[in-house]
Amino acid sequence: MEGEGDLTDRKFYGADQEAEFVEAAPTSTPQTRHPAYRLAFGDTEFLLREELRPVRFQLELLKPEMLLDEARVGSTLVMYGSARIPSPATAQALLDGAKNAAVEDQLVAERLAEKAKYYQEALNLAKIVGEKAIIEDGKRQFVVCSGGGPSIMEAANRGASEAGSESIGLNIVLPHEQAPNTYVTPYLSFQFHYFALRKMHFLMRAKAVAVFPGGFGTFDEFFELLTLIQTGKMKPIPVLLFGKEFWTRVIDFGALAREGVISPADLDLFTWCETADEAWGHIADFYKLER
């Protein structure tokens, strides 16, 4: 028969073809209609069983890894930060909306509006990196990667988009409604069930991380990153901490060293920044790139 002598010809049908055969099968009996008869890889109910968690872990690690490889993403610039800080364009609306609120709520609105500058700096940094469009070994380097949500995350993806570059969004399924911001490149927009796997993908390709003011999620990501570098599980990379006034008000880093629970040298694991230009300068110096 034709093709029998082809050394590259596949001798077994692929899983996608087998699934098509199942869909096209005309037979309908109590046996074929029962869930037990479904192909295991096409049986969502089976894949969601408690015992299949290790398989789901593997799939959630593998899918983004394969797609990022196919997209020729060599490394990333990861950007962490709050989902609540307004853009400069919406800061006034936030203040106006709080005019008749309780005094404490007005103060919170004022504090958030003051941080709108970090939305702009996140956008600026992503735009700088996007415009550099660094390629090495045929792969794109410093591709902007955010959590895919609003605020600082949106600014990161938006800055890359304004530079004409693609960017990554790593969203997480949450009980309340959430969706990727509109600036994430669609084929680089991923959704995770497991926080642990999402955090792995944040750092697997990271060549630099910019951390902006944020809440529990940002703290979690920032301190895990510091721990990985401090313990030698991860090689040092530029960790750029934006907003010294904010961070030193909510965390006494010096006290940790004075209490002896970290080394004074651990305070050098991150670099203070206030502007995008300053942050890119540190990255460029670390990797000996042109500014």
C-alpha positions, -999 to +999 in steps of 0.1 A: +000+000+000+010+036-005+032+050+023+042+016+037+078+022+027+080+057+043+104+056+071+089+088+087+053+076+084+035+072+117+023+036+122-002+044+150-031+069+150-026+099+171-048+106+202-066+134+183-075+109+155-086+083+179-109+108+196-124+117+162-131+080+157-150+079+190-170+109+181-179+095+147-189+060+160-225+053+153-229+027+180-250+037+210-255+011+236-257+011+274-220+001+274-208+028+250-229+055+268-215+047+302-187+070+316-165+040+321-162+036+283-149+071+277-113+075+266-094+084+298-077+115+283-111+128+270-130+122+302-130+155+322-150+139+350-122+114+355-094+139+352-110+160+379-110+132+404-090+137+436-066+109+427-057+126+395-042+157+412-006+146+403-016+144+367-032+178+368+000+192+383+020+178+355-004+191+328-004+226+344+034+226+344+037+212+309+011+232+289+026+267+294+061+254+292+054+238+257+036+269+244+063+293+256+089+271+240+069+272+208+066+309+210+105+312+213+103+329+247+138+325+261+135+347+292+111+371+309+109+403+329+084+395+356+064+423+371+045+419+404+022+444+420-012+454+433-045+447+416-060+478+432-037+508+423-055+530+398-040+543+366-032+580+365-062+584+342-086+569+368-070+582+400-092+613+401-124+592+396-114+571+426-110+602+447-143+617+435-161+584+443-148+585+479-159+621+486-190+612+506-175+581+521-162+576+557-130+595+565-109+563+566-122+553+532-113+587+518-078+583+532-075+549+516-086+563+483-060+591+486-032+566+494-042+545+464-043+576+441-009+586+453+004+552+440-009+558+405+026+569+396+037+533+399+011+522+373+029+547+350+064+534+359+054+498+354+040+508+319+072+527+312+095+498+322+076+473+301+077+497+272+114+502+275+120+464+275+095+459+246+113+485+225+146+468+231+133+436+214+163+416+225+169+383+206+195+358+216+200+323+202+169+328+182+148+334+212+131+365+226+146+378+258+130+398+287+095+392+274+072+410+298+053+387+321+025+397+346-002+380+366-025+390+338-050+410+359-057+447+364-037+476+378+001+471+379-004+438+359-024+457+333+003+484+331+030+458+324+011+442+295-001+476+283+035+489+281+046+459+261+017+463+238+024+500+232+060+491+223+046+467+197+057+436+217+039+405+229+036+398+266+026+370+289-003+368+314-005+341+341-040+343+355-053+322+383-089+309+388-105+327+418-139+324+434-148+359+424-149+370+387-116+378+371-103+378+336-071+386+317-066+423+310-070+432+273-033+439+267-021+403+272-011+386+240-040+360+235-018+330+227+004+338+257-025+341+281-026+312+305-049+302+333-039+283+364-057+263+391-027+258+413-009+288+428+023+267+432+025+259+394+017+295+385+046+308+408+069+282+392+062+296+357+067+332+370+103+323+379+114+295+355+123+320+328+127+351+348+159+371+342+147+401+363+117+408+385+102+442+392+081+444+424+057+473+429+036+481+459+010+454+466-009+433+491-008+396+502-002+382+467+027+406+460+042+399+494+039+362+488+056+363+454+083+388+465+093+369+497+093+335+480+117+350+453+140+364+480+139+330+498+149+311+467+178+334+461+189+336+497+189+298+501+208+293+468+179+274+452+179+301+425+208+320+410+208+358+418+189+380+393+180+417+395+151+422+419+139+457+416+118+470+444+097+501+435+083+524+462+107+527+491+083+549+511+056+523+509+077+492+516+097+507+545+064+518+561+048+484+559+080+463+565+110+470+587+136+452+567+164+466+589+147+451+620+148+416+605+186+420+603+189+435+637+168+407+652+192+382+636+166+364+616+183+374+583+218+385+575+225+422+568+238+410+534+203+397+526+192+433+523+213+434+491+192+408+474+170+436+461+176+470+447+155+501+454+140+518+424+116+547+417+117+550+379+116+527+349+149+542+336+166+534+369+153+499+368+164+492+333+198+506+341+202+480+369+192+452+345+215+464+318+244+467+342+238+432+356+237+416+321+262+440+305+236+453+280+234+486+263+213+511+281 
